[in-house]
C-alpha cells in the first residue's frame, strides 16, 4: 500500500513557513484527493516557487514514477544546504531552473515540455498568478491539472480566476487555520 501524502510530507514540513503546504496551509489532504489518480503514472510535474526544496522531496516520493521539475527566481535558497547537504544543484532526481516563471522567456527555457500537473507557489501576487496561468496553461496535458496556491483576497478576485478558464474550482480553506490566503484555485484540462 502506498504511503499517504501526509506521512510523506511530515519530514519536510517547516514551521518557519517553507514547506508550508500542511503547516501554515491546509493543502495536504486536498492534494491527496486531487493528485491520487496520477500517483502511479509516469507524470510530469512542474512546481513554480521552490524555497528550499521541501516540496521537491514530497512530490518526488509521492509520484515515484514521475518526472519532477521546478523553477525558482532564487538560486540562494534552492541551492543552499539548509535541508539537504549541497542543496539541489546537482540532484539528478529533479530538473530545476533558476528563472522567473512570470516572464514569457521562461517558455523558451522549457522548450517543448508539457506537464500533467503545474503548481504555482510562486510570487503570490494576483497579477502574477493570473498572467503565469495564461502563459503556461497550454503546457498542461489533456487530463492534467493546474493549481494556484496562496490566493490573497479571494473574495475580491474570485471572478478574475473564474473568467480566465471556465473549469475553475476555488477551494477555500481559510476557516481551517484562520489564515487569509489558505485558498487554492484548481483548473482541470
N, C-alpha and C positions, 0 to 999 in steps of 0.2 A: 504494500500500500504506500502511496505517495505521502511524503511529509507535508503537513499543512503549511500554507504560506505564513501563517503566524509564527510557527516554530522556526521556519527558515529565517524570518525577519528578526526575531528577538536578538540574536547575537550581533546584529548590525544596527540595532536601534541606538539612538544617541539623544540623551536628554538635552543636549546643547542646541538642538534644532537641526542638525544634519542627520540624515537617515530618519526623518521625522514622520514617515508615512503611517506609522502606528503609535507614535508617542504624542507629538503635538497635534497630529491629524488622525482621522478615523478611517483611513483608506484601506487598510489591510483586509478586513472582511469583505469589503466591496470588491476589491481587486481579486480576491479568491473566487468570487462568483463570476466576475467578468472574464477573467483570464483562464479559468479551469478548462474550458473547451479547447484551448490552444496548448495546454500544458505538455502533452506528449508528442506534439507535432514538431516538425522542423521549421519553426517560425523564425522570422527576423524581427527584432525589436529595436527601436531607437528611443533613447531617453534624452531629452533636452534638459540640461541642468544636472550636473553630477555631484556637486560639492566634493566630498572626499571619497566618493565611490561606493558607499554602502549599498545603494540600490543596484549597482552592477553585480555585486555579490549575490543579492537576493534574487534578481532576475536570472542570473547565470545558473543558480541552483534550481529554481522553480522550473525554468524552461531548459532542462538539461540537454535537450536535442536542438535547442535554438542557437541562433547567432545573435549576440548582444552588441549593439552599437551605442555609442554615447557621444554627446557633444557638450562642451562647456566653454565659456569665454575665459576661464581662469586656469592657466597651467599650474599655478601655485598650489591650489587645493587638490586637484585630481592627481597630481604627481607628488604630493607630499607623502610622508610615511606615517601620518597620524594614525591611520587604521591598518595599513599594510606596509611592511618594510619595503622601501623603494617606490612606493606609490604604484601607479598603473602604467607607467611609461612603457615598459617592456612586457606587459602581461598579454600573452597571446590569446587568452580566453576572450578578450574584448577588443573591438576596434573603436578607438577613441579619436575624436578630432578636437583640437583647440580652435574653435571658430565661433562666430556669432550666428546662431541659427535664425536670428530675426532678419538677417541680410540676404538678399537674393543670391549673393555669391556663394552661399552655403550649398545651394542646389548644384552648383558646378563642382564643388568639393566632393559631394557624394556620388556624382555621376549618375549612372542608370540604376542605382539601388532602389528597391521598393521594400516596404515593410508591412508586416501583418499587424504590428502594434506600434503606435507612436505615443509616448507620454511626454507632455510638455510640463516640466517642473522648472522652467527657466526663469525669466525675469519677473514674472508675476504681475507685470503691468498689463492692464486690459488691452491696450492698443497693440502691444507686442503679441499677446496671446492670440488675438483675432487675426492679425496680419501674418503671423507664423503659420496658423492653421490654413489660411487662404493660400499661402505659398506652398505648403507641404501636403495638403490633402490629396493631391493627385498621386502621391507616392505611397498611399495606403492601398494594399492589395484588396481585391474583392473578398468580402467576408471578414475584413480586418476592422480594427478599432483605433480611434484616436481619442486620447484622454487629455484634458487640460486640468491641471491641479491648481489649488490655492486661488480660487476666484474671489477677489475682493469686491464688495458691494454688489452681490448677485441680484439683489432686489432692484437695483438701478440698471444693471447691464444684461439681465436675462434675455430680453428681446434681441439685443445685439448678437448674442450667441445663437439664438434660435433662427435668426434671419440668414446667417451665413451657411447653414445647411439644415434642410428640413428634418432629417432624422437626428434630433438632438435630445439627449436626456440630461437633465440637471439633477444631480444628486446632492441635496443639501443636508449636510451632517452637522451644521453649526450648533444644534441643540445638544449633541453628544458631549462635547468638551467645552462648550461656551466660547468657541473660537470663531471670530468673524469671517475667516477665509477657509473654513473647513467645507469646501464645496468643490465638486468635480463636475466637469462638463464632458459628456461622453458622446462621440459620434460613431455610428456604425456604417460600414460600407458594404 
